[in-house]
């Protein structure tokens, strides 16, 4: 890892939560905020004093109305944008949930077959780590973006592929 990332501090912290159930993954089309118009997982910024796990549950509830359960921490995303914005994001998966899926002002929920994930409508980094997470891998990744354009990437798997880890870092 280079000196930049060793000294790096995020401006904000956030979470993503991917509910994976019966061969499908719950994705959302974001309606507002960072990445509006893109497809992603439910998630958002961590509030002061909030644990990442609790944020992932809260954001999923707020954005799509369901409560994920059996969450596993599967990865860490480090984003540096050319405009100076920086974000650390903890990625979770969930195998089950309760409640009724709803559309909100923030997100349109989309159950998607795992083999049909629309990476071309997502952030450019997602294809570099989401398939490994679905297979059970655990990772740390570092990305530079200039607007929507990915400038550089580094993804480190723990343990290295094949992905046999239990998704815990």
DSSP file (Angstrom, degrees, kcal/mol; ACC not computed):
  #  RESIDUE AA STRUCTURE BP1 BP2  ACC     N-H-->O    O-->H-N    N-H-->O    O-->H-N    TCO  KAPPA ALPHA  PHI   PSI    X-CA   Y-CA   Z-CA
    1    1 A X              0   0    0      0, 0.0     2,-0.0     0, 0.0   153,-0.0   0.000 360.0 360.0 360.0 140.0    0.0    0.0    0.0
    2    2 A X     >  -     0   0    0      1,-0.1     4,-1.5     4,-0.0     3,-0.3  -0.275 360.0-103.3 -82.1 169.8    1.4    3.4   -0.9
    3    3 A X  H  > S+     0   0    0      1,-0.2     4,-1.7     2,-0.2     5,-0.2   0.821 115.1  65.7 -60.5 -33.8    2.0    6.3    1.5
    4    4 A X  H >> S+     0   0    0      1,-0.2     4,-0.8     2,-0.2     3,-0.5   0.950 106.2  40.4 -54.7 -52.3   -1.2    8.1    0.4
    5    5 A X  H 34 S+     0   0    0     -3,-0.3    -1,-0.2     1,-0.2    -2,-0.2   0.796 109.8  59.9 -71.0 -27.9   -3.5    5.4    1.8
    6    6 A X  H 3< S+     0   0    0     -4,-1.5    -1,-0.2     1,-0.2    -2,-0.2   0.824 115.4  35.1 -66.6 -29.8   -1.3    5.0    4.9
    7    7 A X  H << S+     0   0    0     -4,-1.7    -1,-0.2    -3,-0.5    -2,-0.2   0.511  94.3 123.0 -96.7  -8.7   -2.0    8.7    5.8
    8    8 A X     <  -     0   0    0     -4,-0.8     2,-0.4    -5,-0.2    -3,-0.1  -0.229  36.6-175.6 -65.3 139.1   -5.5    8.8    4.4
    9    9 A X        -     0   0    0     79,-0.0     2,-0.2    78,-0.0    -2,-0.0  -0.998  23.2-125.9-132.3 131.0   -8.4    9.9    6.6
   10   10 A X        -     0   0    0     -2,-0.4    77,-0.2     1,-0.1     3,-0.1  -0.472   0.4-147.6 -76.4 146.8  -12.1    9.8    5.4
   11   11 A X  S    S+     0   0    0     75,-0.9     2,-0.3     1,-0.2    76,-0.2   0.848  86.3  13.4 -73.8 -36.8  -14.3   12.8    5.6
   12   12 A X  E     -a   87   0A   0     74,-1.5    76,-2.2    -3,-0.0     2,-0.4  -0.934  67.1-141.7-138.2 161.0  -17.3   10.6    6.2
   13   13 A X  E     +a   88   0A   0     -2,-0.3    33,-2.8    33,-0.3     2,-0.3  -0.948  27.9 162.3-122.8 145.6  -18.1    7.0    7.1
   14   14 A X  E     -aB  89  45A   0     74,-2.5    76,-2.3    -2,-0.4     2,-0.3  -0.867  23.2-133.0-149.5 178.4  -20.9    4.9    5.6
   15   15 A X  E     -aB  90  44A   0     29,-2.1    29,-1.1    -2,-0.3     2,-0.3  -0.940   3.0-157.1-136.6 160.1  -22.3    1.4    5.1
   16   16 A X  E     -aB  91  43A   0     74,-2.0    76,-2.4    -2,-0.3     2,-0.4  -0.979  10.0-161.8-130.4 145.7  -23.7   -0.7    2.4
   17   17 A X  E     -aB  92  42A   0     25,-2.7    25,-0.8    -2,-0.3     2,-0.7  -0.969   2.7-167.4-133.7 119.1  -26.0   -3.8    3.0
   18   18 A X  E     -a   93   0A   0     74,-2.5    76,-1.9    -2,-0.4     2,-0.6  -0.912   9.8-154.4-108.0 110.7  -26.6   -6.4    0.4
   19   19 A X  E     -a   94   0A   0     -2,-0.7     7,-2.7     7,-0.4     2,-0.5  -0.757  12.5-169.0 -83.2 121.4  -29.4   -8.8    1.3
   20   20 A X  E     +F   25   0B   0     74,-2.9     2,-0.3    -2,-0.6     5,-0.2  -0.962  18.6 155.0-117.8 117.4  -28.8  -12.1   -0.6
   21   21 A X  E >   -F   24   0B   0      3,-2.4     3,-1.5    -2,-0.5    75,-0.1  -0.986  58.7  -8.8-150.4 129.6  -31.7  -14.5   -0.5
   22   22 A X  T 3  S-     0   0    0     -2,-0.3     3,-0.1     1,-0.3    -1,-0.1   0.865 127.8 -48.9  53.3  44.6  -32.9  -17.4   -2.7
   23   23 A X  T 3  S+     0   0    0      1,-0.3    91,-2.2    90,-0.1    92,-0.3   0.596 120.8  99.8  75.9  10.4  -30.4  -16.7   -5.5
   24   24 A X  E <   -FG  21 113B   0     -3,-1.5    -3,-2.4    89,-0.3     2,-0.4  -0.880  58.5-146.0-126.9 160.2  -31.2  -13.0   -5.6
   25   25 A X  E     -FG  20 112B   0     87,-2.8    87,-2.3    -2,-0.3     2,-0.7  -0.981  20.8-125.1-125.2 137.7  -29.6   -9.9   -4.3
   26   26 A X  E     + G   0 111B   0     -7,-2.7    -7,-0.4    -2,-0.4    16,-0.3  -0.735  38.3 170.4 -85.0 117.4  -31.5   -6.8   -3.2
   27   27 A X  E     - G   0 110B   0     83,-2.5    83,-3.3    -2,-0.7     2,-0.3  -0.759  17.6-147.4-116.8 166.7  -30.3   -3.7   -5.0
   28   28 A X  E     -HG  40 109B   0     12,-3.3    12,-2.4    -2,-0.3     2,-0.7  -0.959  15.0-133.6-131.5 152.9  -31.7   -0.2   -5.1
   29   29 A X  E     -HG  39 108B   0     79,-2.1    79,-1.7    -2,-0.3    10,-0.2  -0.951  36.9-131.1-100.2 114.7  -31.9    2.6   -7.7
   30   30 A X  E     - G   0 107B   0      8,-2.6     7,-3.2    -2,-0.7    77,-0.2  -0.433  21.7-170.5 -69.4 135.0  -30.8    5.6   -5.7
   31   31 A X        +     0   0    0     75,-3.0     2,-0.3     5,-0.2    76,-0.2   0.673  66.3   5.5 -98.5 -21.1  -33.0    8.6   -6.1
   32   32 A X  S    S+     0   0    0     74,-0.7    -1,-0.2     2,-0.1     5,-0.1  -0.960  96.2  36.7-155.1 168.8  -30.9   11.2   -4.4
   33   33 A X  S >  S-     0   0    0     -2,-0.3     3,-1.9    -3,-0.1     2,-0.1  -0.263 102.9  -3.1  81.2-169.7  -27.5   11.9   -2.8
   34   34 A X  T 3  S+     0   0    0      1,-0.3    -2,-0.1    -2,-0.0    -4,-0.0  -0.361 138.6  14.7 -57.7 123.9  -24.1   10.5   -3.8
   35   35 A X  T >  S+     0   0    0      1,-0.2     3,-2.5    -2,-0.1    -5,-0.3   0.648  83.5 178.4  84.6  16.0  -24.7    8.2   -6.7
   36   36 A X  T <  S+     0   0    0     -3,-1.9    -5,-0.2     1,-0.3    -1,-0.2  -0.273  70.6  22.6 -53.5 133.8  -28.2    9.3   -7.5
   37   37 A X  T 3  S+     0   0    0     -7,-3.2    -1,-0.3     1,-0.4     2,-0.1   0.095 103.1 107.8  93.7 -21.2  -29.5    7.4  -10.5
   38   38 A X  S <  S-     0   0    0     -3,-2.5    -8,-2.6    -9,-0.1     2,-0.4  -0.447  72.2-116.5 -85.9 161.0  -27.1    4.5  -10.0
   39   39 A X  E     +H   29   0B   0     82,-2.4    84,-0.5   -10,-0.2     2,-0.2  -0.817  52.3 135.6 -94.6 138.5  -27.9    1.0   -8.8
   40   40 A X  E     -H   28   0B   0    -12,-2.4   -12,-3.3    -2,-0.4     2,-0.2  -0.831  54.0 -77.4-157.5-169.9  -26.3    0.0   -5.5
   41   41 A X        -     0   0    0     -2,-0.2   -23,-0.2   -14,-0.2   -14,-0.1  -0.678  59.6 -84.5 -96.4 160.8  -27.1   -1.7   -2.2
   42   42 A X  E    S+B   17   0A   0    -25,-0.8   -25,-2.7   -16,-0.3     2,-0.3  -0.350  76.4 111.1 -59.7 145.9  -29.1    0.1    0.6
   43   43 A X  E     +B   16   0A   0     16,-0.3     2,-0.3   -27,-0.2   -27,-0.2  -0.966  29.5 171.8 167.9 179.2  -26.8    2.2    2.7
   44   44 A X  E     -B   15   0A   0    -29,-1.1   -29,-2.1    -2,-0.3     2,-0.1  -0.987  43.5 -31.8 172.5-171.6  -25.7    5.6    3.9
   45   45 A X  E     -B   14   0A   0     -2,-0.3     2,-0.3   -31,-0.2   -31,-0.3  -0.375  54.3-117.9 -75.1 143.0  -23.7    7.7    6.3
   46   46 A X        -     0   0    0    -33,-2.8   -33,-0.3    -2,-0.1     2,-0.2  -0.622  28.6-132.3 -77.6 132.4  -23.0    6.6    9.8
   47   47 A X    >   -     0   0    0     -2,-0.3     3,-2.4     4,-0.1     8,-0.1  -0.501  40.5 -76.5 -81.7 155.1  -24.4    9.0   12.4
   48   48 A X  T 3  S+     0   0    0      1,-0.3    -1,-0.1    -2,-0.2     3,-0.1  -0.273 120.2   9.2 -53.2 130.2  -22.3   10.2   15.3
   49   49 A X  T 3  S+     0   0    0      1,-0.3     2,-0.3    -3,-0.1    -1,-0.3   0.392  99.4 128.9  80.3  -2.3  -21.9    7.5   18.0
   50   50 A X    <   -     0   0    0     -3,-2.4    -1,-0.3     4,-0.0     2,-0.2  -0.677  56.7-129.3 -89.6 137.9  -23.6    4.9   15.7
   51   51 A X     >  -     0   0    0     -2,-0.3     4,-2.3     1,-0.1     5,-0.2  -0.565  22.9-117.6 -79.2 148.2  -21.9    1.5   15.0
   52   52 A X  H  > S+     0   0    0      1,-0.2     4,-2.5     2,-0.2     5,-0.2   0.893 114.6  53.6 -53.5 -43.5  -21.5    0.4   11.4
   53   53 A X  H  > S+     0   0    0      1,-0.2     4,-1.9     2,-0.2    -1,-0.2   0.926 110.1  47.2 -56.8 -46.4  -23.7   -2.6   11.9
   54   54 A X  H  > S+     0   0    0      1,-0.2     4,-2.7     2,-0.2    -1,-0.2   0.864 110.5  52.8 -65.5 -36.6  -26.5   -0.4   13.4
   55   55 A X  H  X S+     0   0    0     -4,-2.3     4,-3.2     2,-0.2     5,-0.3   0.921 106.6  52.7 -63.5 -44.3  -26.2    2.0   10.5
   56   56 A X  H  X S+     0   0    0     -4,-2.5     4,-1.7     1,-0.2    -2,-0.2   0.906 113.0  44.3 -60.0 -42.1  -26.5   -0.8    7.9
   57   57 A X  H  X S+     0   0    0     -4,-1.9     4,-2.4     2,-0.2    11,-0.2   0.951 115.9  46.9 -65.9 -49.6  -29.8   -1.9    9.6
   58   58 A X  H  X S+     0   0    0     -4,-2.7     4,-2.8     1,-0.2    -2,-0.2   0.924 112.8  48.1 -60.2 -47.5  -31.1    1.6   10.0
   59   59 A X  H  X S+     0   0    0     -4,-3.2     4,-2.7     1,-0.2   -16,-0.3   0.884 111.2  50.4 -64.0 -38.9  -30.3    2.7    6.4
   60   60 A X  H  X>S+     0   0    0     -4,-1.7     4,-2.4    -5,-0.3     6,-0.7   0.921 112.2  48.2 -64.9 -42.4  -31.9   -0.5    5.0
   61   61 A X  H  X5S+     0   0    0     -4,-2.4     4,-1.6     4,-0.2    -2,-0.2   0.935 115.3  44.8 -60.7 -46.7  -35.0    0.1    7.0
   62   62 A X  H  <5S+     0   0    0     -4,-2.8    44,-0.2     1,-0.2    -2,-0.2   0.883 119.4  40.4 -66.6 -39.2  -35.2    3.8    5.9
   63   63 A X  H  <5S+     0   0    0     -4,-2.7    41,-0.4    -5,-0.2    44,-0.4   0.842 136.5   7.4 -83.6 -33.7  -34.5    3.2    2.3
   64   64 A X  H  <5S-     0   0    0     -4,-2.4    38,-2.5    -5,-0.2    -3,-0.2   0.382  92.5-116.5-135.3   4.0  -36.5    0.0    1.5
   65   65 A X  S  <<S+     0   0    0     -4,-1.6    35,-0.5    -5,-0.5     2,-0.2   0.396  74.9 110.0  82.5  -3.4  -38.6   -0.8    4.6
   66   66 A X  E     -I   99   0C   0     -6,-0.7     2,-0.6    33,-0.2    -1,-0.2  -0.697  61.8-133.2-105.8 160.6  -37.1   -4.1    5.6
   67   67 A X  E     -I   98   0C   0     31,-2.9    31,-1.7    -2,-0.2     2,-0.1  -0.934  22.2-146.2-111.4 108.9  -35.0   -5.1    8.6
   68   68 A X  E     -I   97   0C   0     -2,-0.6     2,-0.3    29,-0.2    29,-0.3  -0.424  18.4-169.3 -71.7 149.5  -32.0   -7.2    7.5
   69   69 A X  E     +I   96   0C   0     27,-2.9    27,-1.2     1,-0.2    26,-0.7  -0.887  58.2  37.5-135.0 168.4  -30.8   -9.9   10.0
   70   70 A X  S    S-     0   0    0     -2,-0.3    25,-0.4    24,-0.2    -1,-0.2   0.902  78.4-171.4  56.6  44.1  -27.7  -12.1   10.3
   71   71 A X        -     0   0    0     -3,-0.2     2,-0.4    23,-0.2    23,-0.2  -0.395  10.1-165.6 -69.0 142.5  -25.5   -9.4    9.0
   72   72 A X  E     -C   93   0A   0     21,-2.3    21,-2.0    -2,-0.1     2,-0.6  -0.997  21.4-128.3-126.6 133.2  -21.8  -10.2    8.3
   73   73 A X  E     +C   92   0A   0     -2,-0.4    96,-0.3    19,-0.2    19,-0.2  -0.729  35.9 166.9 -78.3 120.6  -19.1   -7.6    7.7
   74   74 A X  E     -     0   0A   0     17,-2.9    65,-1.9    -2,-0.6     2,-0.3   0.562  49.9 -10.5-115.2 -13.2  -17.5   -8.5    4.4
   75   75 A X  E     -Cd  91 139A   0     16,-1.3    16,-2.8    63,-0.2     2,-0.4  -0.998  47.0-122.5-176.0 168.9  -15.4   -5.6    3.4
   76   76 A X  E     -Cd  90 140A   0     63,-1.3    65,-2.7    -2,-0.3     2,-0.4  -0.998  19.3-160.5-130.3 129.5  -14.1   -2.1    3.6
   77   77 A X  E     -Cd  89 141A   0     12,-3.2    12,-2.8    -2,-0.4     2,-0.5  -0.923   1.7-166.0-109.1 133.1  -14.2    0.4    0.8
   78   78 A X  E     -Cd  88 142A   0     63,-1.9    65,-2.9    -2,-0.4     2,-0.5  -0.981  11.3-172.3-118.8 118.6  -11.9    3.5    0.8
   79   79 A X  E     -Cd  87 143A   0      8,-3.1     8,-2.2    -2,-0.5     2,-0.4  -0.942  11.6-176.9-117.9 131.2  -12.8    6.2   -1.7
   80   80 A X  E     -Cd  86 144A   0     63,-2.4    65,-2.6    -2,-0.5     2,-0.3  -0.996  13.5-158.4-122.3 125.3  -10.9    9.3   -2.6
   81   81 A X  E >   - d   0 145A   0      4,-3.0     3,-2.2    -2,-0.4    65,-0.2  -0.766  25.8-122.2-103.6 149.8  -12.4   11.7   -5.0
   82   82 A X  T 3  S+     0   0    0     63,-2.2    64,-0.1    -2,-0.3    -1,-0.1   0.772 111.1  62.4 -59.9 -28.1  -10.5   14.3   -7.1
   83   83 A X  T 3  S-     0   0    0     62,-0.2    -1,-0.3     2,-0.1     3,-0.1   0.454 124.5-100.3 -79.4   1.4  -12.7   17.1   -5.6
   84   84 A X  S <  S+     0   0    0     -3,-2.2    -2,-0.1     1,-0.4     2,-0.1   0.178  79.2 135.1 103.0 -16.8  -11.3   16.2   -2.1
   85   85 A X        -     0   0    0     -5,-0.1    -4,-3.0   -75,-0.1    -1,-0.4  -0.410  32.1-172.5 -66.9 141.1  -14.2   14.2   -0.8
   86   86 A X  E     - C   0  80A   0     -6,-0.2   -74,-1.5    -3,-0.1   -75,-0.9  -0.996   5.3-175.8-139.4 143.8  -13.2   11.0    0.9
   87   87 A X  E     -aC  12  79A   0     -8,-2.2    -8,-3.1    -2,-0.3     2,-0.5  -0.999  16.0-158.2-144.8 133.7  -15.4    8.1    2.2
   88   88 A X  E     -aC  13  78A   0    -76,-2.2   -74,-2.5    -2,-0.4     2,-0.4  -0.960  20.8-171.2-108.3 130.1  -14.9    4.9    4.2
   89   89 A X  E     -aC  14  77A   0    -12,-2.8   -12,-3.2    -2,-0.5     2,-0.5  -0.984  15.8-150.2-129.6 127.2  -17.6    2.4    3.7
   90   90 A X  E     -aC  15  76A   0    -76,-2.3   -74,-2.0    -2,-0.4     2,-0.5  -0.836  19.2-145.4 -93.6 129.2  -18.2   -0.9    5.5
   91   91 A X  E     -aC  16  75A   0    -16,-2.8   -17,-2.9    -2,-0.5   -16,-1.3  -0.821  18.6-176.4-100.5 131.5  -19.9   -3.6    3.4
   92   92 A X  E     -aC  17  73A   0    -76,-2.4   -74,-2.5    -2,-0.5     2,-0.3  -0.889  12.4-156.3-120.9 152.9  -22.4   -6.0    5.0
   93   93 A X  E     -aC  18  72A   0    -21,-2.0   -21,-2.3    -2,-0.3     2,-0.4  -0.925   7.8-164.0-119.9 155.6  -24.3   -9.0    3.7
   94   94 A X  E     -a   19   0A   0    -76,-1.9   -74,-2.9    -2,-0.3   -24,-0.2  -0.997  14.3-163.7-137.8 140.5  -27.5  -10.4    5.2
   95   95 A X  S    S+     0   0    0    -26,-0.7     2,-0.3   -25,-0.4   -25,-0.1   0.619  76.2  24.1 -97.3 -16.2  -29.1  -13.7    4.5
   96   96 A X  E     +I   69   0C   0    -27,-1.2   -27,-2.9   -75,-0.1     2,-0.3  -0.920  59.8 179.6-145.1 169.3  -32.5  -12.9    5.9
   97   97 A X  E     -I   68   0C   0     -2,-0.3     2,-0.3   -29,-0.3   -29,-0.2  -0.971  15.5-139.6-160.8 166.2  -34.8  -10.0    6.7
   98   98 A X  E     +I   67   0C   0    -31,-1.7   -31,-2.9    -2,-0.3     2,-0.1  -0.920  57.0  43.8-130.9 161.0  -38.2   -9.1    8.1
   99   99 A X  E    S-I   66   0C   0     -2,-0.3     2,-0.5   -33,-0.2   -33,-0.2  -0.418  86.3 -60.3 100.9-177.7  -40.8   -6.6    7.0
  100  100 A X        -     0   0    0    -35,-0.5     2,-0.2    -2,-0.1    -2,-0.1  -0.926  46.5-119.9-113.8 129.1  -42.3   -5.6    3.7
  101  101 A X        +     0   0    0     -2,-0.5     2,-0.3   -36,-0.1   -36,-0.2  -0.456  40.5 175.1 -67.1 131.4  -40.2   -4.1    0.9
  102  102 A X        -     0   0    0    -38,-2.5     2,-0.4    -2,-0.2     7,-0.2  -0.950  32.8-117.8-136.2 156.4  -41.3   -0.6   -0.1
  103  103 A X        -     0   0    0     -2,-0.3     2,-0.2     5,-0.1     5,-0.2  -0.762  38.0-175.8 -87.4 141.5  -40.2    2.2   -2.4
  104  104 A X        -     0   0    0      3,-2.4   -41,-0.1   -41,-0.4   -42,-0.0  -0.709  45.0 -91.8-127.3 179.8  -39.2    5.4   -0.6
  105  105 A X  S    S+     0   0    0     -2,-0.2     3,-0.1     1,-0.2   -42,-0.1   0.707 126.3  45.2 -64.7 -19.0  -38.2    8.9   -1.6
  106  106 A X  S    S+     0   0    0      1,-0.2   -75,-3.0   -44,-0.2   -74,-0.7   0.784 118.8  15.9 -94.1 -31.2  -34.6    7.7   -1.4
  107  107 A X  E     -G   30   0B   0    -44,-0.4    -3,-2.4   -77,-0.2     2,-0.6  -0.997  47.2-144.5-154.1 145.7  -34.7    4.4   -3.3
  108  108 A X  E     -G   29   0B   0    -79,-1.7   -79,-2.1    -2,-0.3     2,-0.1  -0.961  36.6-135.6-104.4 114.3  -36.5    2.0   -5.6
  109  109 A X  E     -G   28   0B   0     -2,-0.6     2,-0.4   -81,-0.2   -81,-0.2  -0.462  21.9-172.6 -75.0 144.5  -35.8   -1.6   -4.4
  110  110 A X  E     -G   27   0B   0    -83,-3.3   -83,-2.5    -2,-0.1     2,-0.5  -0.913  16.8-150.5-140.2 108.2  -35.0   -4.2   -7.1
  111  111 A X  E     -G   26   0B   0     -2,-0.4     2,-0.4   -85,-0.2   -85,-0.2  -0.695  28.6-172.7 -74.3 127.2  -34.6   -7.9   -6.4
  112  112 A X  E     -G   25   0B   0    -87,-2.3   -87,-2.8    -2,-0.5     5,-0.1  -0.981  28.8-113.9-128.7 130.9  -32.1   -9.1   -9.0
  113  113 A X  E >   -G   24   0B   0     -2,-0.4     3,-2.5   -89,-0.2   -89,-0.3  -0.405  32.2-123.5 -57.9 137.6  -30.9  -12.6   -9.9
  114  114 A X  G >  S+     0   0    0    -91,-2.2     3,-1.0     1,-0.3    -1,-0.1   0.853 111.7  54.7 -54.6 -36.8  -27.3  -12.9   -8.9
  115  115 A X  G 3  S+     0   0    0    -92,-0.3    -1,-0.3     1,-0.2    -2,-0.1   0.522 108.2  51.1 -76.5  -2.6  -26.3  -13.8  -12.4
  116  116 A X  G <   +     0   0    0     -3,-2.5    -1,-0.2     2,-0.0    -2,-0.2   0.048  68.9 150.2-122.4  25.9  -28.0  -10.7  -13.8
  117  117 A X    <   -     0   0    0     -3,-1.0     2,-2.0     1,-0.1     3,-0.2  -0.421  48.3-131.2 -61.4 127.0  -26.5   -7.9  -11.6
  118  118 A X    >   +     0   0    0      1,-0.2     3,-2.5    -2,-0.2     4,-0.2  -0.454  38.3 165.8 -83.9  70.6  -26.5   -4.7  -13.8
  119  119 A X  G >  S+     0   0    0     -2,-2.0     3,-1.7     1,-0.3    -1,-0.2   0.799  70.1  68.0 -56.5 -29.2  -22.8   -3.7  -13.2
  120  120 A X  G 3  S+     0   0    0      1,-0.3    -1,-0.3    -3,-0.2    -2,-0.1   0.636 102.5  46.4 -67.3 -12.4  -23.1   -1.3  -16.1
  121  121 A X  G <  S+     0   0    0     -3,-2.5   -82,-2.4     2,-0.1    -1,-0.3   0.268 106.0  75.9-108.1   9.1  -25.6    0.8  -14.1
  122  122 A X  S <  S-     0   0    0     -3,-1.7   -82,-0.1   -84,-0.2   -87,-0.0  -0.542  98.8 -68.1-111.4 175.5  -23.5    0.8  -10.9
  123  123 A X    >   -     0   0    0    -84,-0.5     3,-1.1    -2,-0.2     4,-0.4  -0.367  51.0-115.8 -59.3 147.1  -20.4    2.5   -9.7
  124  124 A X  T 3  S+     0   0    0     24,-0.4     3,-0.3     1,-0.3     4,-0.2   0.719 111.4  58.9 -63.1 -22.7  -17.3    1.4  -11.6
  125  125 A X  T >  S+     0   0    0      1,-0.2     3,-2.1     2,-0.1     4,-0.5   0.787  84.7  79.6 -76.9 -26.5  -15.7   -0.2   -8.6
  126  126 A X  G X> S+     0   0    0     -3,-1.1     4,-2.8     1,-0.3     3,-1.4   0.823  85.6  57.2 -56.0 -38.7  -18.5   -2.6   -7.8
  127  127 A X  G 34 S+     0   0    0     -4,-0.4    -1,-0.3    -3,-0.3     4,-0.2   0.704 101.1  60.5 -66.8 -17.5  -17.6   -5.2  -10.4
  128  128 A X  G <4 S+     0   0    0     -3,-2.1    -1,-0.3    -4,-0.2    -2,-0.2   0.618 124.9   9.7 -86.0 -13.3  -14.2   -5.5   -8.7
  129  129 A X  T <> S+     0   0    0     -3,-1.4     4,-1.9    -4,-0.5     3,-0.2   0.619 108.9  74.5-135.6 -31.1  -15.4   -6.6   -5.3
  130  130 A X  H  X S+     0   0    0     -4,-2.8     4,-2.4     1,-0.2     5,-0.2   0.889  95.6  53.8 -62.3 -40.7  -19.2   -7.5   -5.3
  131  131 A X  H  > S+     0   0    0     -5,-0.4     4,-1.5    -4,-0.2    -1,-0.2   0.910 110.2  48.6 -59.0 -39.1  -18.8  -10.9   -7.1
  132  132 A X  H  4>S+     0   0    0     -3,-0.2     5,-3.1     2,-0.2     4,-0.3   0.860 109.7  51.7 -67.4 -36.0  -16.2  -12.0   -4.5
  133  133 A X  H ><5S+     0   0    0     -4,-1.9     3,-1.6     3,-0.2    -2,-0.2   0.916 107.2  52.9 -65.1 -43.4  -18.4  -10.9   -1.7
  134  134 A X  H 3<5S+     0   0    0     -4,-2.4    -1,-0.2     1,-0.3    -2,-0.2   0.853 107.1  53.2 -60.3 -34.4  -21.3  -12.9   -3.1
  135  135 A X  T 3<5S-     0   0    0     -4,-1.5    -1,-0.3    -5,-0.2    -2,-0.2   0.514 130.5 -96.3 -78.8  -4.7  -19.0  -15.9   -3.2
  136  136 A X  T < 5S+     0   0    0     -3,-1.6    31,-0.6    -4,-0.3    -3,-0.2   0.540  75.0 145.5 104.6   8.9  -18.2  -15.4    0.5
  137  137 A X      < -     0   0    0     -5,-3.1     2,-0.4    -6,-0.1    -1,-0.2  -0.286  38.2-144.4 -79.8 164.9  -15.0  -13.4    0.3
  138  138 A X        +     0   0    0     20,-0.4    20,-3.4    21,-0.3     2,-0.3  -0.983  28.7 166.8-129.2 138.8  -13.7  -10.7    2.5
  139  139 A X  E     -dE  75 157A   0    -65,-1.9   -63,-1.3    -2,-0.4     2,-0.4  -0.910  36.0-143.8-148.3 167.0  -11.8   -7.7    1.3
  140  140 A X  E     -dE  76 156A   0     16,-2.1    16,-3.1    -2,-0.3     2,-0.3  -0.984  30.8-174.3-131.5 134.3  -10.3   -4.2    1.7
  141  141 A X  E     -dE  77 155A   0    -65,-2.7   -63,-1.9    -2,-0.4     2,-0.4  -0.963  15.9-158.8-137.1 150.8  -10.3   -2.0   -1.4
  142  142 A X  E     +dE  78 154A   0     12,-2.7    12,-1.5    -2,-0.3     2,-0.4  -0.994  16.1 179.1-132.5 125.7   -9.0    1.4   -2.3
  143  143 A X  E     -dE  79 153A   0    -65,-2.9   -63,-2.4    -2,-0.4     2,-0.5  -0.985  19.2-156.8-134.4 138.6  -10.3    3.6   -5.2
  144  144 A X  E     -dE  80 152A   0      8,-1.9     7,-3.1    -2,-0.4     8,-1.3  -0.953  21.5-173.5-106.4 132.5   -9.6    7.0   -6.6
  145  145 A X  E     -dE  81 150A   0    -65,-2.6   -63,-2.2    -2,-0.5     2,-0.5  -0.955  24.3-159.9-125.0 146.1  -12.5    8.6   -8.6
  146  146 A X  E >  S- E   0 149A   0      3,-2.9     3,-1.9    -2,-0.4     2,-0.4  -0.918  78.5 -53.7-117.8  99.2  -12.7   11.7  -10.7
  147  147 A X  T 3  S-     0   0    0     -2,-0.5   -65,-0.1     1,-0.3   -64,-0.0  -0.572 123.0 -19.9  64.3-124.7  -16.5   12.3  -10.6
  148  148 A X  T 3  S+     0   0    0     -2,-0.4     2,-0.5    -3,-0.1   -24,-0.4   0.465 118.7 100.2 -89.5  -3.3  -18.0    9.1  -11.8
  149  149 A X  E <   -E  146   0A   0     -3,-1.9    -3,-2.9   -26,-0.1     2,-0.5  -0.740  70.0-136.7 -92.9 123.6  -14.7    7.9  -13.5
  150  150 A X  E     +E  145   0A   0     -2,-0.5    -5,-0.3    -5,-0.2     3,-0.1  -0.660  22.2 180.0 -76.8 125.2  -12.6    5.4  -11.6
  151  151 A X  E     -     0   0A   0     -7,-3.1     2,-0.3    -2,-0.5    -6,-0.2   0.813  63.5  -3.3 -95.7 -38.8   -8.9    6.5  -11.9
  152  152 A X  E     -E  144   0A   0     -8,-1.3    -8,-1.9     2,-0.0    -1,-0.3  -0.986  60.8-168.2-153.3 160.5   -7.2    3.7   -9.9
  153  153 A X  E     -E  143   0A   0     -2,-0.3     2,-0.3   -10,-0.2   -10,-0.2  -0.994  11.4-178.1-150.4 152.5   -8.1    0.7   -7.8
  154  154 A X  E     -E  142   0A   0    -12,-1.5   -12,-2.7    -2,-0.3     2,-0.5  -0.891  10.1-174.6-150.5 122.7   -6.5   -1.9   -5.4
  155  155 A X  E     -E  141   0A   0     -2,-0.3     2,-0.5   -14,-0.2   -14,-0.2  -0.983   3.2-168.5-123.5 127.0   -8.5   -4.8   -4.0
  156  156 A X  E     -E  140   0A   0    -16,-3.1   -16,-2.1    -2,-0.5     2,-0.3  -0.967   9.6-151.8-119.5 121.4   -7.1   -7.1   -1.4
  157  157 A X  E     -E  139   0A   0     -2,-0.5     2,-0.4   -18,-0.2   -18,-0.3  -0.700  14.6-125.8 -95.1 144.3   -8.9  -10.3   -0.5
  158  158 A X  S    S+     0   0    0    -20,-3.4   -20,-0.4     1,-0.3     9,-0.2  -0.958 103.2  11.6-128.6 110.3   -8.6  -12.0    2.9
  159  159 A X  S    S-     0   0    0     -2,-0.4    -1,-0.3   -22,-0.1   -21,-0.3   0.759 111.9-106.7 -71.9 170.3   -7.8  -14.8    2.4
  160  160 A X        -     0   0    0     -3,-0.2     4,-0.2    -2,-0.1    -2,-0.1  -0.216  63.8 -44.3 -57.4 153.5   -6.8  -14.6   -1.2
  161  161 A X  S    S+     0   0    0      2,-0.1     2,-0.2     3,-0.0    -1,-0.1  -0.181 102.0  79.6 -51.5 149.1   -9.2  -16.2   -3.7
  162  162 A X  S    S-     0   0    0     -3,-0.1     2,-1.0   -27,-0.1     3,-0.1   0.421  88.6-127.3 -72.1 151.5  -10.7  -18.8   -3.9
  163  163 A X        +     0   0    0      1,-0.2   -26,-0.1    -2,-0.2    -2,-0.1  -0.586  56.3 140.3 -80.6 101.8  -13.2  -17.2   -1.5
  164  164 A X        +     0   0    0     -2,-1.0    -1,-0.2    -4,-0.2   -27,-0.1   0.299  34.7 115.5-121.7   5.3  -13.7  -19.6    1.4
  165  165 A X  S    S-     0   0    0     -6,-0.2    -6,-0.1     1,-0.1    -3,-0.0  -0.252  72.3-122.6 -74.1 165.0  -13.8  -17.0    4.3
  166  166 A X        -     0   0    0      2,-0.2   -29,-0.1   -28,-0.0    -1,-0.1   0.225  54.5-100.1 -92.8  14.1  -16.9  -16.5    6.4
  167  167 A X  S    S+     0   0    0    -31,-0.6     2,-0.5     1,-0.2   -74,-0.1   0.706  81.8 129.7  78.1  22.2  -17.0  -12.8    5.5
  168  168 A X              0   0    0      1,-0.1    -1,-0.2   -94,-0.1    -2,-0.2  -0.925 360.0 360.0-111.6 132.1  -15.5  -11.5    8.7
  169  169 A X              0   0    0     -2,-0.5    -1,-0.1   -96,-0.3   -95,-0.1   0.380 360.0 360.0-100.0 360.0  -12.6   -9.1    8.7
